[in-house]
């Protein structure tokens, strides 16, 4: 197993990743950038955005739960080690960017 850090900065989609790790990491990025109820044929895919406009600590807790649920359901090859947040208060409002540390089990 290998440790990787993933955030929600989505790069260009690679339709044929070279290895399982790249595939899993890309899948995690897609999950982090997809709002639940927005995918037509799978309304549960993605992150529940009900944390928006909540107090920061409440939003972090709700977002953590949503990330854990999404990865368990849609990318079981990733074992979550930690979920941290970068925050940006320089723009208008407050932006939380999840940073997820995972192990990847390539044999599932």
N, C-alpha and C positions, 0 to 999 in steps of 0.2 A: 504494500500500500504506500501511496505517496501523498504528501501534504501539499495543498494548493490554496492560494488566496484568490477569491473571486469577488468582484464588485459588480455593480449594475451597469458599468460602462460597456455598452454593446458595440462590438466591432462588426465588420462586415461578416455576414453569414457564410460559413464554409460548408458547402453541401456534401463534401466528402472529406471529413477530417482524417488525418493520417493515423490516428490511434484512438483508443478508447478514452484516454484522459482528455484529449482535446474535445471529443464529442460530449463527454459529461460536463466539462467546464462551460462549453457553449450552451448546453441545455440549461444549466443553472442560470447563466446570464439571461437567457430568454425568459425563464420563469420569473426572475427578478424584475424584468421589464414589462411583464404582461399583467394587466389588471384582470382579476377574477371577473367572470361574467362577460368578458369582451370577445372571447373566442367562440365563433358561431356553433361549431359542432361539439365543443367541450367547454361548457360554461364554468366548470370548476377549475380549469387550468389557470394558473397564475396566482398572484398575490391579492389578498383581500385589502382593498384600499379604504376600509372603514376607519382606519387610524388617522386619516387626514382631519385636520382641525381639532385634534385632541391635544391635551397637554403633552409635552415632549416625552416625559417618562412613560405615560400611558401609551403614547404612539409607539415608542420603542418596544414595549412589552407586546402589544398587539401585532406589530410587524414581525417580531421574533417568532411568535406562534404561527403566524401565517406562512413564514418562510419554512419553518420546520415541517408544517403540514404539507406544503407544496412539494418539498424535496422528498419527503417520505413517499408521497403518492406518485410523483412523476419522474423522479430520478433516484431510485433506491440504491444505485451504485455509489452514491455520495453519502459518506458518513459525516455529519456536521460535528466539528470540533468546537467552534465558537462562532458567534455572530456579534460583531462590533458595529459601530456606526461612526461615520464621518458626518459632521454637521457643517452647514454653510449658512452663516447669518449675514453675509455681506450683501447678498441679493435681497430683494424684497421678500419678506417672509422668512421661513426657516425650512431648510431642506435637509432631510436625513438620507444618507446614502449607506445602505447596508454593505458590510464587508464580511464575507462568509469564508471561514477556513474549513476545508473539508479534506478527508481522506477519500481516495477513490479505490473501490474494490473492482478491479477489472474482470473478475471471474464470475460475476453474477449474470 
